[in-house]
Amino acid sequence: MTDSENSPVSALLRRNLTHGMLDTLGRAIVTGRYESRPFPTEAEIAKTHGVSRSVTREAVKMLTAKGLVSARPRQGTVVQPASAWNLFDTDVLRWTLERKFSVELLRHFNQLRVAIEPEAAALAARFGDEADFLAIRAGLEQMEAGEAGLTDPLEADIAFHVAILRASKNPFYAQLQTVVSTALRTSIRFTNKIKGRSANIPDHAAVADAILARDPVAAKVAMTRIIGDVLTLIGDE
């Protein structure tokens, strides 16, 4: 590789091309473009999209890591069934949500939330520190401002829930924040359309109040109520 290819600008361009190729191929897989035809070879991808073989190879490696494709002897690269896709990967989750709106997928996501966020709220009440409480309070205040049209209510709602995951002080819960943020964007938009309004501020305030009062039982109950209402709106069976 030449010095020019090793330059920061070249490396950035190659990285951008790789992620662009990843996004193109990932969307194509998730939307079913390869359900009835084989996944193209690296040479075919490079020729079709006008990118280098190295860019193509890196993109395919990333698709493999996400569970979308696998390399098999004498078969080349093949698309994996949807059951093998890593839905905890934010790219895969985003592509899946954008593919075709699915109430069932939102239901599954909120069933996951109800298994995680109430316990995270309880842990936040027990282990959260003043900085965490400030972030939770700020998220609630932003939600209130959103009701008045002063801020983006969707981003404020997400920030509130993410602040609680972080305040749990559980690194596993904290690492779910990107997954929760990605899926919440679709879930909140959908439920807000049904309700005709944004999030229920008093219900979220009840969660915040319980956490700040260091009452884990009340925090868990209040968060369960919020997600339970979402599941009711979606039509949990």
C-alpha positions in Angstrom: 0.0 0.0 0.0 1.4 3.4 -1.0 1.9 6.4 1.4 -1.1 8.1 -0.3 -3.3 5.1 0.5 -2.1 5.2 4.1 -2.9 8.8 4.5 -5.7 9.8 7.0 -7.8 11.1 4.1 -7.6 7.9 2.2 -8.3 5.9 5.3 -11.4 8.0 6.1 -12.6 7.7 2.5 -12.1 3.9 2.5 -14.0 3.7 5.9 -16.8 5.8 4.5 -17.0 3.6 1.4 -17.0 0.5 3.5 -19.9 1.7 5.7 -21.8 2.9 2.7 -21.4 -0.5 1.1 -22.4 -2.2 4.3 -25.6 -0.1 4.5 -26.5 -0.8 0.9 -25.9 -4.6 1.2 -27.5 -4.8 4.6 -30.7 -3.1 3.5 -30.8 -5.3 0.4 -30.6 -8.4 2.5 -33.1 -7.3 5.1 -35.6 -6.2 2.4 -35.5 -9.7 0.9 -33.6 -8.8 -2.4 -31.7 -12.1 -2.1 -34.5 -14.4 -1.1 -34.9 -15.9 -4.5 -31.4 -15.3 -5.9 -27.8 -16.0 -4.6 -25.8 -13.4 -2.9 -23.3 -11.8 -5.3 -19.6 -12.6 -5.2 -17.1 -10.0 -3.9 -16.0 -9.4 -7.5 -19.6 -8.9 -8.7 -20.3 -6.4 -5.8 -17.1 -4.5 -6.5 -18.0 -4.2 -10.3 -21.7 -3.3 -9.7 -21.0 -0.6 -7.2 -17.7 0.7 -8.5 -15.7 0.0 -5.3 -12.5 -1.9 -4.6 -12.3 -5.5 -3.6 -10.9 -4.5 -0.2 -13.9 -2.3 0.5 -16.2 -5.1 -0.5 -14.4 -7.6 1.5 -14.5 -5.5 4.7 -18.3 -4.8 4.2 -19.0 -8.6 3.8 -17.0 -9.3 6.9 -19.1 -6.8 8.8 -22.3 -8.4 7.4 -21.0 -11.8 8.6 -20.3 -10.4 12.1 -23.9 -9.1 12.2 -25.2 -12.6 11.4 -26.7 -11.6 8.0 -24.4 -13.8 5.8 -22.1 -16.7 6.2 -19.3 -18.2 4.1 -19.7 -21.9 3.3 -17.2 -24.2 1.5 -18.0 -24.5 -2.2 -21.1 -22.4 -1.7 -19.5 -19.0 -1.3 -21.3 -16.3 0.8 -24.9 -17.1 1.5 -27.6 -15.0 3.3 -28.6 -16.3 6.7 -32.2 -16.8 7.8 -33.7 -13.9 9.8 -33.6 -16.0 12.9 -29.7 -15.8 12.8 -29.6 -12.0 12.5 -28.2 -10.1 15.5 -31.1 -7.8 16.5 -29.0 -6.3 19.2 -26.8 -4.8 16.5 -28.2 -1.3 15.9 -27.7 -1.5 12.1 -29.6 -4.7 11.8 -32.4 -3.4 14.1 -32.6 -0.2 12.1 -32.8 -2.0 8.8 -35.4 -4.4 10.1 -37.6 -1.6 11.5 -37.2 0.4 8.2 -37.9 -2.6 6.0 -41.6 -2.8 6.7 -43.4 -1.5 9.6 -44.1 -4.4 11.9 -46.4 -4.2 15.0 -45.1 -7.7 15.9 -41.5 -6.6 16.0 -42.5 -3.6 18.2 -44.4 -5.9 20.5 -41.4 -8.1 20.8 -39.2 -5.1 21.6 -41.5 -3.8 24.3 -41.7 -7.3 25.8 -37.9 -7.1 26.1 -38.2 -3.6 27.6 -40.6 -4.7 30.3 -38.1 -7.4 31.3 -35.3 -4.9 31.6 -36.3 -1.3 32.2 -38.3 -1.7 35.4 -35.4 -3.5 37.0 -33.0 -0.8 35.7 -35.2 1.8 37.3 -35.1 -0.1 40.6 -31.3 -0.4 40.4 -31.1 3.4 39.5 -33.0 4.1 42.8 -30.5 2.0 44.7 -27.2 2.9 43.0 -27.7 6.1 41.0 -25.6 9.1 42.0 -26.3 12.8 41.9 -25.0 13.1 38.3 -27.4 10.3 37.2 -30.3 12.0 39.0 -29.5 15.3 37.3 -29.6 13.5 33.9 -32.9 11.8 34.7 -34.4 15.2 35.9 -33.1 16.9 32.8 -34.7 14.3 30.6 -38.0 14.8 32.3 -37.7 18.6 32.0 -36.9 18.3 28.3 -40.0 16.1 27.9 -42.1 18.8 29.6 -40.5 21.4 27.3 -41.4 19.2 24.4 -45.0 19.3 25.4 -44.9 23.0 25.0 -43.2 22.7 21.6 -39.8 24.0 22.8 -37.8 20.8 22.3 -38.0 17.5 20.4 -40.3 15.3 22.6 -39.1 12.1 21.0 -35.4 12.8 21.7 -36.3 13.9 25.2 -38.3 10.7 25.9 -35.3 8.6 24.6 -32.9 10.6 26.8 -35.0 10.0 29.8 -35.0 6.2 29.4 -31.3 6.1 28.5 -30.4 8.1 31.6 -32.2 5.5 33.7 -30.3 2.6 32.0 -27.0 4.4 32.8 -28.1 5.2 36.3 -28.6 1.4 37.0 -24.8 1.2 37.2 -25.2 -2.2 35.5 -22.8 -2.3 32.5 -25.0 -4.8 30.7 -28.1 -2.6 30.9 -26.0 0.5 30.0 -24.8 -1.2 26.8 -28.5 -1.7 25.8 -28.9 2.1 25.5 -28.1 2.1 21.7 -30.6 -0.7 21.0 -33.2 0.9 23.2 -32.7 4.3 21.5 -32.9 2.8 18.0 -36.1 0.9 18.6 -37.7 3.5 20.8 -37.7 6.0 17.8 -40.1 3.7 15.9 -42.0 2.6 19.0 -42.7 6.1 20.3 -43.7 7.5 16.9 -46.2 4.6 16.5 -47.8 4.8 20.0 -47.9 8.6 19.8 -49.9 8.4 16.6 -52.4 6.1 18.3 -52.7 8.3 21.4 -52.6 11.5 19.4 -50.1 13.0 21.8 -46.6 12.4 23.1 -45.5 10.6 26.3 -47.5 10.7 29.5 -45.5 13.2 31.5 -47.1 12.3 35.0 -46.3 8.6 34.5 -42.6 9.4 33.6 -42.5 11.9 36.5 -43.6 9.1 38.9 -40.6 7.0 37.7 -38.2 9.9 38.3 -39.7 10.8 41.7 -39.4 7.2 42.9 -35.8 6.9 41.7 -34.8 10.3 43.3 -36.5 9.2 46.5 -34.4 6.0 46.3 -37.6 3.8 46.3 -36.7 0.8 44.1 -40.1 -0.8 44.5 -42.0 2.3 43.4 -39.6 2.9 40.6 -40.1 -0.6 39.3 -43.9 -0.4 39.5 -44.0 3.0 37.8 -41.7 1.9 34.9 -43.7 -1.3 34.4 -46.8 0.8 34.1 -45.4 2.9 31.3 -44.3 -0.1 29.2 -47.5 -2.0 30.1 -49.5 0.9 28.6 -47.4 0.7 25.4 -48.0 -3.0 25.2 -51.7 -2.4 25.6 -51.7 0.2 22.8 -49.8 -2.2 20.5 -52.2 -5.0 21.4 -50.0 -7.5 23.3 -51.5 -10.9 23.2 
